[in-house]
């Protein structure tokens, strides 16, 4: 696989730190990523960042269709040539975060799809929320991300637990599938990576997702403050909020980081029931 990168460099390609380009060239890892995703020959896959096309090719051998979205147009000649004989690969040279959900639905023929990607570290969160928030029919996301970020996403408490943990876990099942040494990338990044699986599972026990997201954001906005003080600072009636906390079995001095995802949902539902909403006066 290193011959692919050697050819790219020989053709004048230069890795862009600004685009977070670290390509995977290990055949065993590429095959493992695809196998971990569970994709079958009846499914469509959206890949974010084709890079050298090594992962794209591994996916194309298993999936019915691959839509690979690459922002770096300097790779266009290489990728177009590489996949000229693949009738199940669609290359799109665009910024995924500037691609409308409607356009993505057209590219995937309106069918459910999986996401498999070696994600540039600097846009990990925006990419995850692009697929979770867009009303897209996403079966799963299998993403190569920075190991520390993966640990934050799956954390259910402690120092790694934060807004991103709660925001994702309240609407998806998450788990780390495997860790990956930095040595398996070209060029090697400064940190190790992990492959994380995110399986969207929107819950009908959440009365108002927007209020839930607002509560989570408020709770983690100032970690040293109590949840009550955070709520008060956001315009929520502290007396009513305290009553709801006590009713739910929490101390009035509890901090937001101490609440589990289930407890955030329970408190949000109670607030919605009582009309105690963000963006309004109680």
C-alpha positions in Angstrom: 0.0 0.0 0.0 2.9 2.4 0.6 3.4 2.4 -3.2 0.2 4.4 -3.5 1.6 7.1 -1.3 5.0 7.0 -3.0 3.3 7.5 -6.4 1.3 10.4 -5.0 4.5 12.1 -3.7 6.2 11.4 -7.0 3.4 13.1 -8.8 3.9 16.2 -6.7 1.3 15.7 -3.9 2.2 17.2 -0.5 0.4 16.4 2.7 -1.6 19.3 4.2 -1.4 19.8 7.9 -4.3 22.2 7.6 -6.5 19.4 6.3 -5.3 16.9 8.8 -4.1 14.5 6.2 -2.7 11.2 7.7 -3.3 8.3 5.3 -3.8 4.7 6.2 -1.7 2.3 4.3 -1.8 -0.9 6.4 -3.8 -3.5 4.5 -4.8 -5.4 7.7 -6.1 -2.3 9.4 -8.0 -1.2 6.3 -9.8 -4.6 6.1 -10.4 -4.5 9.8 -12.1 -1.1 9.6 -14.5 -2.3 7.0 -15.2 -5.6 8.8 -15.9 -3.7 12.0 -18.5 -1.6 10.3 -20.6 -4.6 9.4 -21.3 -3.3 5.9 -22.8 -5.7 3.4 -23.0 -5.9 -0.4 -26.6 -4.5 -0.2 -25.6 -1.3 1.6 -24.4 2.2 0.7 -21.4 3.8 2.5 -20.5 7.5 2.8 -16.8 8.1 3.3 -15.5 11.4 4.5 -12.1 12.1 3.1 -10.9 9.7 0.4 -7.3 10.6 0.9 -5.1 8.2 -1.1 -8.2 6.0 -1.8 -6.9 3.1 0.2 -9.8 2.9 2.6 -12.2 3.8 -0.3 -11.0 0.8 -2.2 -11.4 -1.6 0.8 -15.0 -0.3 1.3 -15.8 -0.7 -2.4 -14.9 -4.4 -2.3 -17.6 -5.0 0.3 -20.4 -2.3 -0.2 -23.0 -2.0 -2.9 -22.1 1.7 -3.3 -19.5 4.1 -1.9 -19.9 7.9 -2.0 -16.5 9.3 -1.1 -16.4 13.1 -0.3 -13.0 14.6 -0.5 -12.2 18.3 0.0 -8.7 18.3 -1.5 -9.0 18.8 -5.3 -5.2 18.1 -5.7 -6.2 14.4 -5.2 -8.7 14.5 -8.0 -6.5 13.2 -10.8 -5.1 10.4 -8.7 -8.5 9.3 -7.3 -10.3 9.6 -10.7 -7.7 7.4 -12.3 -7.7 4.9 -9.4 -11.4 4.3 -9.5 -12.1 4.6 -13.2 -12.9 0.9 -13.3 -15.1 0.9 -10.2 -18.8 1.3 -11.1 -19.8 1.4 -7.4 -17.7 4.4 -6.4 -18.9 8.0 -6.6 -16.2 10.6 -6.0 -17.4 14.0 -4.8 -14.9 16.8 -4.4 -16.5 19.1 -1.8 -16.4 20.1 1.9 -18.8 17.7 3.7 -19.7 20.4 6.2 -20.8 22.6 3.3 -22.7 19.8 1.5 -26.5 20.0 2.1 -28.3 17.0 3.5 -30.5 17.1 0.5 -27.5 16.7 -1.8 -26.3 13.8 0.3 -29.7 12.1 0.1 -29.5 12.4 -3.7 -26.0 10.9 -3.8 -27.1 8.0 -1.7 -30.3 7.5 -3.7 -32.4 8.3 -0.7 -31.4 5.0 1.0 -30.1 4.4 4.5 -26.3 4.5 4.6 -23.3 3.8 6.9 -20.5 6.3 7.4 -16.9 5.0 7.4 -14.1 7.6 7.7 -10.7 8.4 8.8 -11.7 11.8 10.2 -9.4 14.8 10.3 -9.0 15.4 14.1 -9.8 19.1 13.9 -13.3 18.6 12.6 -14.3 15.4 14.5 -17.2 17.0 16.4 -18.7 19.0 13.5 -18.7 15.8 11.3 -20.4 13.7 14.0 -23.1 16.3 14.6 -23.5 16.9 10.8 -24.7 13.2 10.5 -26.6 13.1 13.8 -28.4 16.4 13.4 -29.3 16.4 9.7 -32.3 14.1 9.8 -30.3 11.7 7.6 -31.0 8.0 7.5 -27.7 6.9 9.0 -27.4 3.3 10.1 -24.0 3.7 11.9 -20.8 5.8 12.0 -17.5 4.0 12.2 -14.9 6.8 12.6 -11.1 6.8 13.1 -10.6 9.7 15.6 -8.0 10.8 18.1 -7.9 8.3 21.0 -8.5 11.0 23.6 -11.6 12.2 21.8 -12.9 8.7 21.5 -12.5 8.3 25.2 -14.4 11.5 25.9 -17.2 10.4 23.6 -17.8 7.1 25.4 -17.2 8.4 28.9 -20.0 8.1 31.4 -18.4 9.9 34.2 -15.2 11.4 35.5 -12.8 13.8 34.0 -13.4 12.7 30.4 -17.2 13.1 30.7 -18.4 16.3 29.2 -20.9 18.0 26.9 -19.8 16.0 23.9 -20.2 12.7 25.8 -23.8 13.5 27.0 -24.8 15.1 23.7 -23.9 12.1 21.6 -25.0 9.4 24.2 -28.5 10.9 24.5 -29.2 10.0 20.9 -26.8 7.2 20.0 -25.1 4.0 21.4 -21.3 4.5 21.4 -18.3 2.2 21.8 -14.6 2.0 21.0 -13.9 -0.9 18.7 -10.1 -0.7 18.7 -7.2 1.5 19.3 -4.7 2.3 16.5 -1.0 3.2 16.8 0.1 6.4 15.2 2.8 4.3 13.4 0.2 2.9 11.1 -0.4 6.3 9.4 1.5 8.2 6.7 2.7 10.6 7.9 2.4 9.5 11.5 0.3 12.0 13.6 1.4 13.1 17.1 -1.2 11.0 18.8 -2.7 7.5 18.7 -6.1 6.9 17.3 -9.2 4.8 18.0 -12.1 3.5 15.9 -15.4 4.5 17.4 -18.8 3.1 16.5 -21.8 5.4 16.8 -25.2 3.9 16.3 -28.0 6.5 16.2 -30.9 5.6 18.3 -33.3 8.5 18.9 -35.4 8.0 22.0 -39.1 8.5 22.3 -38.7 9.1 26.0 -37.1 12.5 25.4 -39.9 15.1 25.5 -37.8 17.9 23.8 -34.4 17.3 22.4 -33.6 21.0 22.0 -34.3 21.6 25.6 -32.2 18.6 26.5 -29.3 19.9 24.4 -29.7 23.3 26.0 -29.6 21.8 29.5 -26.5 19.8 28.7 -24.7 22.9 27.3 -25.7 24.9 30.4 -24.6 22.2 32.8 -21.1 22.0 31.3 -20.6 25.6 30.5 -19.0 26.3 33.9 -18.0 23.1 35.5 -17.0 24.6 38.8 -20.4 26.1 39.4 -23.4 24.2 40.7 -26.0 23.2 38.2 -28.5 25.5 40.0 -26.1 28.5 39.5 -25.6 27.6 35.8 -29.4 27.4 35.3 -29.9 30.7 37.1 -27.3 32.3 34.8 -29.2 31.0 31.8 -32.4 32.7 33.0 -34.1 29.6 34.6 -36.0 30.2 37.8 -33.7 28.8 40.5 -36.4 28.1 43.1 -38.4 25.9 40.7 -35.3 24.3 39.4 -34.2 23.4 42.9 -37.6 21.9 43.6 -37.3 19.7 40.5 -33.7 18.6 41.5 -34.8 17.7 45.0 -37.8 15.8 43.7 -35.5 13.8 41.4 -33.3 12.9 44.4 -30.4 15.3 43.7 -28.7 17.7 46.1 -29.3 21.4 45.3 -25.5 21.7 45.3 -24.9 19.1 42.6 -22.8 20.0 39.6 -23.9 19.3 36.1 -21.0 16.9 35.5 -22.4 14.6 38.2 -25.6 13.9 36.2 -25.7 10.8 33.9 -27.3 11.0 30.5 -30.4 9.3 31.9 -30.6 11.9 34.7 -30.3 14.7 32.2 -33.2 13.3 30.2 -35.3 12.9 33.4 -34.6 16.5 34.5 -35.3 17.9 31.1 -38.6 16.0 30.9 -39.6 17.5 34.3 -38.6 21.0 33.3 -40.6 20.7 30.1 -43.6 19.4 32.0 -43.4 22.4 34.4 -42.9 24.9 31.5 -39.4 25.7 32.8 -37.8 26.2 29.4 -34.6 27.8 28.1 -35.2 30.9 26.1 -38.4 31.8 28.0 -39.3 33.4 31.3 -40.7 31.1 33.9 
